[in-house]
C-alpha cells in the first residue's frame, strides 16, 4: 500500500481508515473540503492527488468502485471506506484482469436477471477474451492499445449494463457492497498470484 506514513488513526473511525481523509460522500468533488468518493480517498492515500482516477487503481476496478460509492447509502459508504487503502494500490498486471472483473460483475447481474440474453452474451464475450489473454505477455504498444480500446468500448458497456441491473435490484445496496468487497479481494489475490508466477519463472 502506498499510504503516506504521516497519517494517523482517529478515535472512533472504522478500522483501516487513516486520519486526514475527507468525509465519505457521493459523486466527484472539486476539493476535499466537500468530501470525497471512495476513489478520491484512494488517490489521496496513493499519491496525495485529488482525483477519482488514480494511476494505482485499475480503471475497470475504479469504475466499479465509483458506481458502488454513488449507489449505496451513507452507512454502507462509511462501511466501505476502509477499502480505500486497498484500492490505492490495486492494479493487477495481467491482460486478462479487465475481462475477468467485468465477467464477475456480469455474473452478479445475472443472479438478478438470470433470463437476460444480453447478460449471457456479455458473459461469453468476457470469458472468451479472458481465456485468450490468460497467458498473453504484458507490455508492448499494440497490446496496450488493444486493451484500452476493449475497455473503453465493449468492456465498459458490458460493465455499465450489468451495474444498471444491480442498481435496480430491491437489495441493491447489499449486492453492490458485497460485489466491491469481493472485487477488491480478488484483485489482491490476482496480483499476489501473478507475482508468485513471476518469481518462479525468474528462478528457472
N, C-alpha and C positions, 0 to 999 in steps of 0.2 A: 504494500500500500504506500502511496506517495503522500500521505497526510503530512502536513507541516508539523514539526515536533514541538512548536511552542504553544499548540492548542491544549487547553486543559479540559478536564471533565467536570461539568457543572453539577451541583447537587440537584437531585430530582429529575435530571434528564434521562431519557430512555437509554438503556445500556448500549454503548457503542457510539454515542453521539458526542463528538468533540465540542468543546466550548467555542464560542465565536461564530457559529453558523447562524445564518438568518433563520427566522421562524418559517416553518413549512407553509406553503401557500400554493394555490392553483395557478397554472399558466406561467408564461415567461414574464420577466421583470427587468426594468431598466437599471435598478440599483438594489443592492442587498437590504437597504433600509425598508424596502417594500415587501420583503420576504423573498423566498426562493422556492423554486420547484426542486424536485429530487436531483435532477441532472445539474442544475446550477449549484446545488450544495456539493455534488461530486466534483465539479470543476474547481470550486474553491479549495477543496481538500487536495486535489491533484496538483494544481498549479497556482492557486491564488487568483486566477482569472474568473470573471463572472460571465459565464456563457452556458447555454443549455446543450452545447455540442462539444464537450471536451475531447481532446485528441486521445486521451487514455481510455475512452469507452468505445466499444464497437458501435458503429452507427445504428445497426439493427437493434441492439440491446438498448441504446439510448432512446430510440424511437418508441420502443415498448415502454420504457420507464416513464417517458413524458405522458403517454396516454394513460397509464395507470395512475400517475400522480394527479392528473386532472379528473380522472373518472371516479375516484373514491372520496369519501367524506373526510372531515378534519381528523377524526380519531384514527381512522385507518391510515391516513397520510402520516400522522405522527408515529404510528407503529412501524411504518416502513422506513422511517428516517435513518435508522442505523445502516440500511443498505447503501447509503451514500458512500460509506468508506470502501465497500467492495466495488461499487460502480466506478469509483475514481480510478481504478486500475483493472479494468475488465475488457481486454481486447484480445481474445483468442486469435492465434495467428493463422489457423488453417483456413483454406479457401472454402471448405465445406461448412464452416460455422454458421454463416448467414442463412443458407437454406435449411440447416438443421434447426436453427432458432425459429425461423418463420414456420417451418413444419410443426414445431411444438405448439406454437400459438394456434395454428390451423386445427391441430388435433383437439386443443381445448375448446375451440369454437364448435367443432363437430359434436362434442358432447352436449352442446346446447341445441344444435340443429343437425342431428345425425342423418337426415334425409337430404341435406343440401348437396346438390350435384356440383355447383361451383367449388364448394369447400373440398369435396372429394377430389376434384381435378387439381386444385391447388396443392393438396397433399401429395398427389402423384408427382407433380412437377417438382416440388421441393425435394422429395425423396430421390427422384432420378438425378437431380443436379447434385445433391449431397453425395450420392454414391459415386458419381463421375469424378468429383473433386476430392474424394476422401484422401487420396494419396498423391494428389497433384502438388508439384513443387510450388512454394510461395515465392513471391518476388517476380520481377520482370514487368516491363511496361504493358505488354499485351495482356497479361493475366490481370493486372490491376485495373486496366480499362474495362475488360470484360466483366469483372466482378462488380465494378462501380455501375456499369450500365444495367446489369441484372438487378442490383439493389435499388437503383433509382427508378427502374421500370417495373417489371413483374414482381420482384421481391417485395417492394414497398406496397404495391397494390394488393398483393395477397395478404400481407400483414395487416393493412388497414381494413380490408374486408372482414378478416377474422376478428379483429378487435371491435368492429361495429357490432358484430353478433354478440360478442361477450359483454359489451357495454349495455346492450339492450336486454340482457338476461335479468330475471327477477332478483337473483342473488349476485348481481354483477360485482359488487364490492368484494365479496368473498372470493369469487373466481379470479378477479384481477389481482388481488393481493397475493393469492396463492401462486398464480402464474409468474408474477415477477420474482417472488422468493425462489421458486424453482429455477427460473431462468438465470438468476444470479449464481445460484449454487452450481448449475450445470456449466456456466461459463468458467467458474473457478476449477471445476473438475476437468473440463476440456483443456484448459491451459496447463494444468498440472500434468495431465496425461501426455500432452504434446511435448512438454519439457522432458518427461521421462523418456519418450521415444527418441528425442534428440540426443539425450545423454548416452543411450545405448548405442546409437549409430556412431557417435563420435568416439566411442571407446573401442570400436572394431579395429 
